[in-house]
Structure formats: structure tokens, C-alpha cells
Amino acid sequence: IAGNLGIGGITTSTGTIVASAGIAVGGTGAVNTLDDYEEGTWTANLIGSTGNPTTAATSSAATYTKVGRMVYARWMLGPKNVSGASGAIRVNGLPFSNAGGHVSGNVMLYYRKAANADAINLTPYVSGDQVYLYQTRDGHIDVWAEILFDTSGGAANFYMYASVVYETAS
């Protein structure tokens, strides 16, 4: 079929529909066109701001879903030995760089981290292809502070379960 195909009512398909230029939803302009959807895996790399773990702490089972410019990425690391890690806890290797727009997400850490006792929220922040982990502190001038590695009780059994939603330029 050459040109545009107009279909009214409800249409079903038992096969794959390929729309090489995207799918227009609610209008025909570029702002109404969904032209990118992707799912895949990526390798999450646990690093420190001043020293990385002696043995690489990675997860190749990290996954992502990209719809338009929005990316949802999740990962699980653990149990990992973070011997040698120092400074702030960070993860790099995100599948797409952040465009500097919207960022939100979750983080759960278990052992080998130093959050302040008055931390009321742990949150990820994406810059480029790297995730920084911040704590919100109640009643302090330094309201945002990075979460640090704490290996004073040993370096084994570090766990992180996390996800981020962010905007990419592509």
C-alpha cells in the first residue's frame, strides 16, 4: 500500500506491525509521534568517587526500557566485596547519558555504606551515564550529601537494589 492507510473502528492484528517512521497518537505532529521503543541489558559498575573496589563489582543483569527520550533503568548488585572502595558510592555504565532533564528513582542499600543518622531520604541522581547516591538530611545546611562507603566493619556483603528514570537526548 502506497501513501497513508486510514482505518476506522477497532482493528486487530495477529502479526507484528512495523511502523518505520513511528506511530502518531492523538495527532499527526512530531510531538504526537512515538518513534523509539527499546528494551535491553547493560552492565552496572559500582565505583567510588576516590577509590574503586579492588575487584570489579558489576552486574550484567541490569535492564532498561526506553520509550521516546525517557529511560527506566534498574540493577541489583550483591553480595559484593567492596574492599578498596572509598569516597562516595556511585554506579556508572547507564545505557544512555542523561540530557540534564527529569531524574527520579529508588535506592536500597544494605551494609557497607555511611548514611547520616538524620538522613530522611536516599535518592539517585543521574549525571551523564553515572548515578550518584544522595541523602536528604533533616535540619542541616548541607541538605544534600553523597552517601559514602563504610568498610570499617569489613568489606563483604554489599548490596544495592536501585532504579532510575531519566531523560536522554536521543
Buried (B, 14 or more C-beta within 10 A) or exposed (E): EEEEEEEEEEEEEEEEEEEEEBEBEEEEEEEEBEEEEEEEEBBBBBBBBEEBBEEEBBBEEBBBBBEBBBBBBBBBBBEBBBBBBBBBBBBEBBBBBBBEEEBEBEBEBEBBBBBBEEBEEBBBBBBEBBBBBBBBBEEEEEEEBBBBBBBEEEBEBBBBBBBBBBBBEE
